[in-house]
């Protein structure tokens, strides 16, 4: 047992108070005998012996009460070493979502089976698993595995590429990663892009080593639309799915410039026209002088080639700040909706730098589509890419401290009740 506040042990000096009171009460007194009483021989009765014995018990109880109270103030804790599991088996929840997946792990010992989730809950056959399809962050959970009381850890996982985030961790634990191969192939339509008299169906194909897009044009008269004409029913691999119809509106882009930056304006306009032709999206470009006032609420994107200070707004804005130290032509700005064009645009720079590519990334025209594609991404990585950096762990035993105050409070209550009962008996 250890004490978190051992300085309170000075309170044990209070034991001197009941001891002194007891010694003072036992002080011999002078007895004066008068008359015939002086001829009576002194004798000790049983009652007298019982009273003296009770005095000693009262002294002991009162000393124990003071000692227990002092120990409680000192915050007693007991230190224990938890028992370690020899091997802990962690399973990615999506591996257990089917009967075939459960049958694959029947030979794994029942003890030490956990889910690859936060806090690593124990799992037994028949348990209901919440959030089966949530893809875990492998490396973040690997850092938390160091807290598991197990000598070795075996992890069964899909090894999804999208589940790796951050820097490869260094772990002081013996972790064995086992990628489980599954025939997980997903092909489904995401969205239908509306054109004048046709629909462009965008299909996503996701396999272990492939994530691709397939575009298919169909005539509107050949598909089944719903009553509101905002979705269409598509049949793929014998399965009917209803997907939304998306109609693109023109992208309003405004360029603020002055005479000194007229060349940069022309370069950016040419890049935007190239993007419009490549993506088949209409981009309306409006060039205004830096002396004119514009309403940013009516435009989708703003490119500022003037010397105006950068201001946060709801409209994505690209500021021209040549001379900024950066490794890229377009970098994020101080606000979430601001970006910075870091170099002076020249014909040589435009041919050498991927201006069109970086402008297309800044516009982020297919943000919703990219998010949907990420959810369907089933690409996996090799064991070498998944592995963490394992270093030998020091042979330090993990200790757990348990508070003992509640036990001593119960003992104090028992001692107080006993002292009161014995004190009443002594008076009687």
Steps between C-alpha positions, in 0.01 A plus 500: 500500500622849414394843627456792262515756784746353757545839672167443674668224705612776735141478624594178682645726769139550606517148648668659800170667601297186595811338648565797732133514598507129584818533707360801684183313592713217648687737733497374860286708738535530876226320696419613854326234709289611791323311774459129477569501120870490574467145631348370170757321279507624133379247241463503121164400358419361155331829413818690580709271279247535217510880519879500480494263198244722321728799551778325308263402216371857477855627478577254219184590305560874530858461382380292203239767413766773489740279302231405244399863449863600443548221243185615314638854479825358363305349203593129511533313169588143421717422198423193291638358178222386260525159344614508138344308216749296305351595162226750415315452171353815340246477216389776267121510551414484128673159481231362732200637312426176312464132588803415285704759688403351837579147381849611394598567864341201674841353588614815684500451881198652672709679761653833404281571196435872456370739235727743317309799633551769760561347847530152334180343641495125560314300237335160515310308234142624493571850629334788314772714342427871463640705210617197301571694183697784663859479377739539798813715501761224519798702617309698759366179652851351482620770741217411737595130485796575727251527787367148446606252768630240256843365414421473126227643279369347177290730279272366224413778258391589147807729473304773322722771353256775605539397867863614523526853632791689648858398565604136538507444880776347710354235731655332803287192448518177307226553240436259212281631217317239290324641190195289417433462129137539399334506159367846567404653168266793478355649184210736526368820343552817701325782321342590169611826336220663302570628149266635236346172383708238683636393836863425580508215752814499715583150628772422754692172490695416815721193547803405709743677265270724296275801543360618169219699343293390206278752320205387294266715295136399465208672338240640736225310319676169576500536881232506769467833679304561819202735512706804602766415241785546750607133512528206262490122544812321376542121479856368557596132534134408541448751784284811458621821663351846509754780461456875500514715190737792526470795269806724490447874498755746356795573732521874561866604535614861546858627452600828666802658328679824420719614209817359656350150511320493168733225371428280800127551438531370143700196616237413761213545256670261256552245778135524606381452140720188475343366820153572364574307182658207689224462761216595264381748759401853400718759674386863468804726541450866595800736524453822702730783601624519855322836529158345449287355775370149459239291679674178607170337594406455132822331384646153559876577487709816529857557374655819639806629310497837677677607816187479713552348846393139543161469666305193605170452319260226402619517138816299416762764415842469334733789589800595286805530724818439293815455705345276766734221606319181402558171324181526296346754267171504695509456878234530772451845651443612860126428481316187390361667186819684397790382286817672377655515153866511602693571178492761224335352194720496190483290178803302617352434840162395361658239271719366780252518789168310495287817523190339350529196727539709814215731403280196444594372847419841649159511331419153639207464263419139587525518879179308568592236245846455652349447846266233365788331320703496821224308677512233227880476487596136565866519402735317735869528574779253556618377837818709470295818461277413796772405749581729790852555632542254787779545755580274798298595803663551839413238760296735716191363666195717476362574845144597586421701813172435683360741759464342847324795667155337486628197695649718771178707523306180573760401761472846660121469523529157668755633749282800590196282564706256710648783706157645578359159603799422725487848655131454590572158653779652712267768640239243595 
